[in-house]
Amino acid sequence: MVTAMDQSVGTILSALRKYKMLGNTIIVFTTDNGGAANIAGSNLPLRGSKTTLWEGGTRGVGFVYSKRLFKRKYVHEGLFHAVDWVPTLLAAAGGKQDKKLDGINQWPMLRGGKPSRRNGFVYSISETSAAIRIGDYKLIVGSPGIYNQWFTIPKTKSFCNSGEVAEDIFLYDNLNNAVRNIKSYISWFGSTLPGYSYWRHYKRLQALQKCKQKAKEERQKWVFPKFLLYNIKEDPTETKNLAGSKPMVFRKLKSRLERYWKRAKIFPKQSTFSNNIGKVNGVWTPGWC
């Protein structure tokens, strides 16, 4: 996947150079969440995984490339939320932001290294849990999620590996392609044998059962109080709960989060999934997210 993505990005950049459009282009490369620990993801030194409220599951990394940037080759530590991309890129293109549009124009921050205009944001609000950040502090109410450790990169296959993941084992692409071709032939030949589909289904069920058992062990291992408060600037790995020692900060974040919680429209989780884009429970969704 990474190789294919790298090639695709290269193809786009080549086309922009060819047609002399790169000088007036802004390229953003970022992510929507942290790595998934259940399929060998690691977000060290941050805690947690995709699907959790920990920094490892919610903090994204990225970079911006453009010849229109005044300040380059540096790291900005300011807050930036996913909803800021639309107004930021709109401003960069010379457009005007609709007052009803969510997000903050952060173009001065990206273009010249100015301070972030954002002081906080809501991580998530659901029926049973929520999280908010204001300044350096972050408050989690309810369960942070299933995967609560500081996950290292596993030396063996992921405990939730469904058999579909195939990592490259050689440095050279030609050797990796040869291995993939051999595996594809073996897989095809095996599929022609009687009972292969039943065996494959059985192995998939085995892997899923193992994954469920590991997830259950994770839930039993960690028991958290209802409120978790962290100073993300001083404690980015979320190790010291300050809910009992910072009462004024705690009350401020709790009050703000409760206000948002009352205003939020929480939609129930989908019980079924569809491959077609459509309206589910009153929400337009692709069905898989």
Disulfide bonds with the S-S distance in Angstrom:
Cys160-Cys211 1.99
